[in-house]
């Protein structure tokens, strides 16, 4: 990705509003400001924001950065854990790890924030483990969670829904419901929604203007079922202050609650489809206190809600933008569906950033962490050994394994330092520049690396001599046992495709070929194989483009690919140019 594609954009002030996104001199022109202080934006997995301008950024596997009101930053690492998700409430951030542990990062405001332990000592200086969930008990392993204003809701193993609220007298979770699959929140909401294993949708909380979607304006102190909705149909659902927005997996957008905030000019007490978005497929939604932003699959941004900050009254004739209006994205994102965008809203600010879903990098990171199909070892100082994949390490360093061992053994590197070096080898992670420089110097490699991981893998694709496996493609003539051959690197195919991984698990190590039974054309399979190495779909005028597009779309499920959204966005871009 180029530098321009990895910028994070910000809009907001003390009283952020939809109209703040509009330049007062030009209708529907957002005021997006690039944030130069946030480095390595291409590694950002998620941004969440709470009160004022604060935001917490998740980078890499377990790295976090916190930015305060003046964008001063603090960095944190959750040691020996891999982050699964982060969420924000009004003045609290929670971190969930893949092991099911929970950590809090909160501000002590009137002694009522939510670290879930020792509330009075809470501050934005330290990330603290939440003892209730960090105990090794089966029923306390958290699988998913949501934050709703001042409260937290945790879905534990077996679908047990627990609630940690913000007051001092109740800062330990209690059991609310069982057989829960998902729970939905909002940065400043007063209600929460959840779905169950019975494919049902429930809600509980305070009601304003019908924001619970129950058909009335009654407060619900205990969860009640919302009829006519199935859990399997819901992509996302958020509740904020006095309105709730529901997005279906088909991309349809529904709102309920007070007029103006719900996307309508009148109150709605049941979820009703928003007219202005009926012909749009919404893929990303986020709401602030009283604002809503919806992003479509074509990178169109729509917004609606309340204005509290010097609204230009001659634009829409009201202090609210009652119905969704289209806003311009920053220029580098306009008309570029190949870049998947993410949105997050706090109470006073909005962040727009590109998704870091580099699926090629992710697949090789998973390979490194799983240690499957390793065919060699990196041995140092007799007592340090790492199982590795020879072709990856040698192609990234342009050195043989024996040479790497000889050069690194001349200096004293710890196991942890070599591990950091291998993370660069497998998925381009650089967490300690000085260490990497020292290792590169030992290997007589110039720093910084001239080639990125993707460039090196592309070079590997062109290296015919190192290919160690043959993919046999059945000839169109069913009466002949003839196959066309594609030379490949076995490790690349098993890393990028679940189907090939299963095939290789069922073949002997001595086997040098495998047959492809997909029935797809040789041209489509050649394009797909190159995509495995480069992350790019490349078609020419000589191809039967329509046929190849159809076959590649079908390849996503057939070959069990991780990167379906990446392939689809590229194919959509190709179709738009036809």
Steps between C-alpha positions, in 0.01 A plus 500: 500500500622849427535763763189685382290188537600445859399833645253537784257790470330686782202732530373650821521750780354548845145474362541291189201469274402400150513861387859515617570266211372763260713789385292811555596627154419185308205265547571142595878537509645332810771657710738207530840564656780245451669402826873499441579421864359148472780297343484164319134547417515196273532282812186638664244227559244705691443846649246566775420835656323604818442840660654814348776422248652200676560191292660160545671340200572129460804420287648163421437203725510655848610862467285796607539876474290752693459855371367768731319825424812665354608180324776436748564128488581209730592152385409174671550130437286219639782260579461132409153562357348546155230766482164390362302827526492843661192706592430845640237632736452857614824524701623142494679267260499123525734253332406135435770243422467174310557309822179653640667744741381860539702815568374850580630847428281758670476849645397551859220752462299564817623158614252322279689370198531133416830326554289230674752500781631782717293776330654786697852439369394488138670737258625525144850400601493124529324206339370275775388137488141440609541233770148363469567382145871430524450209735533164327143391536310344209183703542692828512679482167365801308416433134362841401388822669349844447511834678188714541578844636581430864448123495670186371342178381700181462407178325689218666544137409171321427328831429483633857432875489647700787467869578756729663347839572668827581394567857727408789247273667472278195837480330502121479308320223173322568330237285219644285418244234625172352539360148610841371693525171565875454452820696478852350578836658578867432742763624230691691199274506251419773380165369653182362399237246605136478428192291459140612574150378127472423548763227315768702562870572456649849529850648504663843552853625372856501267610222482835326276543200481127438874432473456144636313392188228328702207693350450724803690745719504289816817452701612136512675414826530136393578366152200468267485334161464718190267316261553454128880511519741209461850510639642346184381801296686764702842635398522776762279684746588808707310703753598857585326736740152512342514295179607159373621395155492144367689377192409167339744264331343606170610857574153641576480776763224532760448766768282565802481765774472877500448679169810636335733262675327191363520606134134612480303818553283333763542269798511128428438239769580201276796446271401651164707500183652841425366617165810690382717189540265243347705465182832496686692213658637623832809310617619719788302702755604700802309743719613770739286655770233625261649451157509213251741418221446219250753380243390303193679229306578763238676726753214748520465671836157606630432691821211632704428625851521799731703818464626681809784705359445819298286334240466687168122549513473587131611153393216276611273740684511302823735428787471132413585313183184295526570261216822342374708731281799393296836648602824501310782279618861620504615520140733200516207273589251629246395258225741239632305193613822300530568676832277376777429780748415494869317762707490567870314771689561626851286750684682793338697366209502274196788295359515361148776256411583225251461142611830329569370172360807402305392141469824386339693619806236356734522155342877482543471630855264211576748260337779632722292473816368153423842351411331251268687347204837623628778331304813639663645650818695812583751392767703755695749453780391140540215580737283719274296329231213627289297280265479690170397473136826500308380664177347796688804576713746459212294703252457787748870520591659372177714282725515128562394377843852379580640844416242673721593271789874562455463877489256530791705264716786748492293726724289432803131529416228388738213276405261795527716711267510227235124466535458870419723455197291207375184709534651736247591205278150354499272802511702824490449590867760745632463568873863569589687695235837505678495124552407436138781726384744303713382166361506633143852625556602155623354348181660768279154614387434869453235664716227602442399204286482596134213261432175459685361156572262526205780597263714210621213257455443633148868436427452148632213450255740581214769265634422188300808309623384501863147372434464160659151386413273452198129573479334276241201653320262261319480547126158604363484176298350256752597202284869567544701464817698810424585776743648844462768581755562808715825510700450641851652525845315256721530723806326791323201292391441341841537838671249678280237232441318283751422249225864454400598480867260209543637338183859522620408362840380187320805457275842360585800727539653335195206595279586766243161565339130531571200504266254790483141381456331842497410484130611860456691622197878492501499880457295556816716266706821666375361842600397363840843344561672830422256670735617262776848653464418865428159573649391648166257384231652577160292460181587594143297565184592151378299338779133408492447752777136421580572128532807555714316740732225241554753223564705712740189599694421130536863427597462684831286229653637206301865556596406612854672837478544746785501800272151499349435871558833588338432294188143624469600866529759454226253318277240773560754760397572305179127467424450875552755567227338267245 
